[in-house]
Amino acid sequence: QGAEVQADYVPLLNSLAAYGWQLTCVLPTPVVKTCREGNLSTKQIVFLQRPSLPQKAKKKESKVSNL
């Protein structure tokens, strides 16, 4: 009652999106802290994933036998 939840992941997501990372899940934890002003804060675990990149095919060097 009267509580306001603030979670701003936009800066984090924008900075990681350039490298292909995507947010998959946010897991709240039971860790709760109270500051002097009475504000509560919690810790959350953020799961990110990035699609796997195709492996570059290694060039096979052909062996030439000298006769």
Protein Blocks (a to p, Z undefined) as FASTA:
>chain_A
ZZacdddfklmmmmmmmnopacfbdcddfbdcddfkopacdddddddddddddddddddd
dddddZZ
